[in-house]
């Protein structure tokens, strides 16, 4: 057999293509909808880092997609975009699939970005001594990304442990990122329920004290009893049925980003995201990422028991959902079909 010798430079140039090829191949068949409109609420947060990585490293393009990303103030707003028909897919909290099913509207998640909630509740340092538990936040103002979003839900759940209802405190939408920091600095709120890097920035400035923390897997174990499905891509079931290859391409890109983040250095991550996401301090951003890395899904697949942990938490904070719990069919809120295909290939 004749051996073909290629110049070393040619071989090295081929390496990136060889590495990318398996991921490209995972989007099987013709893409039914190559232009996809995707809604997200607070894209700069580390909560949605896999989405930004898939965008900035060209993983969507590699999978044959042109993805238009529209950023809203919070998860509840991006959900509205999906249900209103202005978005095909949403990057949002898995818990919305359960809440929408309760309301008789079906949406289904299909690739996971976070296996831990990645949200923490903090109060202004000068108020911390007065707060021994959740009952003590009565009458206080808290900054959440948007009312109805996961940041709000964690706050409601914590308050419920102190016997409080959502009417016993005020939740104010302050978005994500720099606006969160400003809300504390300007004294607009007494506390926050938010994602990183804003939390770490405020901690480093000595401005807040953390009361509840789900930015580590231990934190999720303590609060929820194990893995908690956080950010994911979800859509209406009809989209998955009509556009299976498009859904596969989306899942492939996100799962590829998830995998890259498992071993990427904090510096490489900081260099990849838009400069404004660093909020003026790259070192703090890198520290924030290092702190939440373990809560990022390694493969886009829903972990066993995670859906049940989510439902249990939501029920504990919402009497109406508790009354309807028997009607909730978790199998209808998620499919591992697409992410598992990526994992196996």
C-alpha positions in Angstrom: 0.0 0.0 0.0 1.4 3.4 -1.0 1.9 5.8 1.9 1.0 9.4 1.4 3.2 11.8 3.3 1.7 15.2 4.0 3.7 18.2 5.2 3.5 18.8 9.0 1.9 22.2 8.4 -0.9 20.6 6.4 -1.6 18.0 9.1 -1.7 20.6 11.8 -4.1 22.8 9.8 -6.4 19.8 9.5 -6.6 19.2 13.3 -9.4 21.8 14.1 -11.6 20.3 11.3 -11.0 16.8 12.6 -12.0 17.8 16.1 -15.1 19.7 15.0 -16.3 17.0 12.5 -18.0 14.7 15.0 -20.1 17.6 16.4 -21.0 18.7 12.9 -22.1 15.2 12.0 -24.5 15.0 14.9 -26.9 17.4 13.3 -28.2 14.7 11.0 -30.4 15.3 7.9 -31.5 18.5 6.3 -32.1 21.4 8.6 -35.8 22.3 8.3 -35.4 25.8 9.8 -31.8 27.1 9.4 -32.8 30.5 10.7 -33.9 30.2 14.3 -35.0 33.1 16.6 -34.0 32.4 20.2 -35.2 34.3 23.3 -33.2 34.6 26.5 -33.5 36.7 29.6 -30.2 38.1 31.0 -27.8 36.5 28.5 -24.7 38.1 30.2 -25.2 36.0 33.3 -23.1 32.9 33.7 -26.4 31.0 34.0 -26.5 31.2 30.2 -22.8 30.8 29.5 -23.2 27.8 27.3 -25.5 29.8 25.0 -22.9 32.6 24.6 -20.1 30.0 24.0 -22.1 28.3 21.3 -22.7 31.6 19.7 -19.2 33.1 20.0 -17.2 29.9 19.1 -19.4 29.3 16.0 -21.0 26.1 17.2 -24.4 27.1 15.9 -22.9 27.9 12.5 -21.0 24.6 12.5 -24.3 22.8 13.0 -25.9 24.6 10.0 -27.8 27.2 11.9 -28.2 31.0 11.8 -29.4 31.8 15.3 -30.8 35.3 16.1 -30.6 35.8 19.9 -33.0 38.3 21.5 -32.1 39.2 25.0 -34.9 40.2 27.5 -34.8 41.4 31.1 -35.6 38.0 32.6 -36.8 34.5 32.0 -40.4 35.3 32.3 -40.1 37.8 29.5 -38.3 35.4 27.2 -41.0 32.8 27.9 -43.6 35.3 26.8 -41.7 35.8 23.5 -42.0 32.0 22.9 -45.6 31.8 23.7 -46.4 34.9 21.8 -44.8 33.5 18.6 -41.9 36.0 18.3 -39.3 33.3 19.2 -38.9 29.7 18.1 -36.9 28.6 21.1 -36.1 29.9 24.5 -33.0 29.6 26.6 -34.6 29.7 30.1 -35.1 27.8 33.4 -36.4 24.3 33.1 -39.0 25.0 35.9 -41.0 27.1 33.4 -42.0 23.8 31.6 -43.6 22.6 34.8 -45.4 25.9 35.5 -46.7 26.1 32.0 -48.0 22.6 32.1 -49.9 23.5 35.2 -51.6 26.3 33.2 -52.5 23.9 30.4 -49.8 25.0 28.0 -47.2 22.5 26.8 -43.5 23.4 26.4 -40.6 20.9 26.5 -36.9 21.2 27.2 -34.4 19.3 25.1 -30.8 20.2 26.0 -29.5 21.3 29.4 -27.0 24.0 30.2 -27.1 23.9 34.0 -27.4 21.0 36.4 -27.4 23.3 39.4 -29.5 26.4 40.0 -26.6 28.9 40.1 -28.6 31.5 42.0 -27.9 33.0 45.4 -29.8 35.2 47.7 -27.8 38.0 49.4 -28.7 40.9 51.6 -27.0 44.2 52.1 -24.1 43.8 54.6 -25.5 46.4 57.0 -28.8 44.5 57.3 -27.3 41.0 57.6 -27.1 41.0 61.4 -30.9 41.5 61.7 -31.7 38.5 59.5 -31.5 35.2 61.3 -33.7 33.4 58.9 -36.2 33.9 56.0 -39.0 35.2 58.4 -36.9 38.3 59.0 -37.1 39.6 55.4 -40.7 40.6 55.8 -41.3 44.0 54.2 -37.9 44.1 52.5 -37.2 44.9 48.8 -35.3 42.3 46.7 -33.9 42.7 43.3 -34.6 39.8 41.0 -34.0 39.5 37.3 -37.7 39.8 36.5 -40.8 38.9 38.5 -41.8 35.3 37.8 -38.2 34.3 36.8 -36.1 31.7 38.6 -34.4 34.3 40.7 -37.9 35.3 42.0 -38.9 31.6 42.6 -35.9 30.9 44.8 -36.7 34.0 46.9 -40.3 32.8 47.2 -39.2 29.3 48.2 -36.8 30.6 50.8 -39.4 33.0 52.2 -41.9 30.2 52.5 -39.6 28.4 54.9 -40.0 31.3 57.2 -43.8 31.3 56.9 -43.9 34.2 54.5 -45.9 34.5 51.3 -44.8 36.5 48.2 -47.0 39.4 49.3 -44.9 39.8 52.5 -41.9 41.2 50.6 -41.3 43.2 47.4 -39.6 41.7 44.3 -38.3 44.3 41.9 -37.0 43.5 38.4 -33.4 44.7 38.0 -32.3 42.6 35.1 -28.8 40.9 35.3 -25.2 42.1 35.3 -24.3 45.7 35.9 -27.9 46.7 36.8 -27.8 44.3 39.7 -24.6 45.8 41.1 -26.1 49.3 40.6 -29.3 48.4 42.5 -27.3 47.5 45.6 -24.8 50.3 45.3 -27.5 52.9 45.0 -29.6 51.4 47.8 -32.6 50.7 45.6 -33.0 47.3 47.1 -32.3 45.6 50.5 -31.2 42.4 49.0 -30.9 40.4 45.7 -31.7 37.0 44.3 -29.4 36.7 41.4 -26.8 35.0 39.3 -23.1 35.5 38.8 -20.9 37.4 38.0 -22.9 40.2 39.8 -23.0 38.2 43.0 -19.3 37.7 43.3 -18.6 41.4 42.4 -20.8 42.5 45.3 -19.3 40.0 47.6 -15.8 41.1 46.8 -16.8 44.7 47.4 -18.1 43.6 50.8 -21.6 44.9 50.0 -23.7 41.8 50.5 -23.8 38.7 52.7 -25.0 35.5 51.1 -28.0 33.7 52.8 -28.8 31.0 50.3 -26.3 29.7 47.7 -26.9 27.3 44.8 -23.7 28.1 42.9 -22.0 24.8 43.8 -23.3 21.2 43.6 -23.0 21.0 47.4 -25.3 24.0 47.6 -27.8 22.3 45.3 -27.6 19.1 47.4 -28.2 21.1 50.6 -31.2 23.1 49.1 -32.8 20.6 46.7 -31.4 17.2 47.7 -29.3 16.8 44.5 -29.0 18.1 41.0 -31.4 20.8 40.0 -32.2 21.5 36.2 -31.5 25.2 35.6 -30.9 26.8 32.2 -31.9 24.8 29.2 -33.4 25.2 25.7 -37.1 24.7 25.6 -39.8 25.1 23.0 -43.3 24.1 22.1 -43.6 20.4 21.3 -44.8 21.1 17.8 -41.5 22.7 17.0 -39.6 19.5 17.9 -42.0 17.4 15.9 -41.8 19.6 12.8 -38.1 20.4 13.0 -36.3 17.4 14.5 -33.1 18.1 12.6 -33.1 21.8 13.7 -33.6 20.7 17.3 -30.8 18.3 16.9 -28.5 21.0 15.6 -29.4 23.3 18.5 -28.8 20.5 21.0 -25.5 19.6 19.3 -24.2 23.2 19.6 -25.2 23.6 23.2 -23.8 20.2 24.2 -20.6 21.1 22.5 -20.4 24.3 24.5 -21.2 22.5 27.7 -18.3 20.1 27.0 -15.9 22.9 26.1 -16.6 24.6 29.4 -15.7 21.6 31.4 -12.0 22.0 30.6 -11.6 25.6 29.4 -9.5 27.9 31.5 -11.2 30.8 33.2 -9.0 33.1 31.1 -10.1 31.5 27.9 -13.8 31.9 28.9 -13.2 35.5 29.7 -11.6 36.1 26.3 -14.5 34.4 24.5 -17.5 36.3 26.0 -18.2 39.9 25.0 -16.1 42.4 26.9 -19.1 44.0 28.5 -20.0 40.7 30.3 -16.9 41.1 32.4 -18.4 44.2 34.1 -15.1 45.9 34.1 -13.2 43.3 36.1 -11.9 40.2 34.3 -10.3 38.7 37.4 -13.7 38.7 39.2 -15.4 37.3 36.1 -12.8 34.4 36.0 -13.3 33.8 39.7 -17.1 33.7 39.2 -16.8 31.2 36.4 -14.5 29.0 38.4 -17.0 29.0 41.3 -20.0 27.8 39.2 -18.2 25.6 36.6 -19.3 22.4 38.4 -23.0 23.3 38.0 -22.7 23.5 34.2 -24.0 20.4 32.5 -21.2 18.3 31.1 -23.3 16.9 28.2 -26.7 18.5 27.9 -28.5 15.5 29.3 -31.1 15.7 32.2 -29.6 14.0 35.3 -31.7 11.2 36.9 -33.9 12.7 39.7 -33.3 16.3 38.8 -36.8 16.9 37.4 -38.3 15.5 40.6 -36.1 17.8 42.7 -37.3 20.7 40.8 -41.0 19.8 41.2 -40.5 19.2 44.9 -39.0 22.6 45.3 -41.7 24.4 43.3 -44.5 22.6 45.2 -43.0 23.6 48.6 -43.3 27.3 47.6 -46.6 27.3 45.7 -49.8 26.0 47.3 -51.6 26.1 43.9 -49.0 23.9 42.3 -49.1 21.6 45.3 -52.8 21.1 44.8 -52.2 20.2 41.1 -49.1 18.1 41.7 -50.8 14.8 40.9 -51.6 16.2 37.5 -48.1 17.1 36.5 -46.5 14.7 34.0 -42.7 15.3 34.2 -42.2 13.1 31.2 -44.0 15.6 29.0 -41.7 18.5 30.1 -38.4 17.1 28.9 -36.8 14.8 26.3 -33.2 13.5 26.4 -33.6 12.3 22.8 -31.5 15.0 21.2 -28.8 15.5 23.9 -28.3 11.7 24.3 -27.8 11.4 20.6 -24.9 13.9 20.8 -23.5 12.1 23.8 -23.5 8.7 22.1 -22.0 9.8 18.8 
